[in-house]
Amino acid sequence: MSPPRTELRVELPADEVAVLDGHCQATGLDRTAVVRRLLREWSETKLHEAIVICRVAGCNPLAPEHGRNGQQR
């Protein structure tokens, strides 16, 4: 089963899209494939950064926040 999908629409400067289109023509890929790859790689990098920060800081992002459900520090 594939994960749920969300449509993303964005307006970009023409010169940036021209570079994207040039890349697509040079590689034979379509815009969607290139943008998906870029977003996936960026997302993986950001997730890795967050995991490293939490490990180094000694925090557990899944733990309940202090003060939630009447808990005090």
GITA-V430717 format. One record per helix or strand. SS is the DSSP state (~ for helix, > for strand). FROM is the first residue (numbers start at 1). LEN is the number of residues. If there is no record, write none. Layout:
ss;from;len
SS;FROM;LEN
SS;FROM;LEN
This chain:
ss;from;len
~;14;14
~;31;27
~;68;3
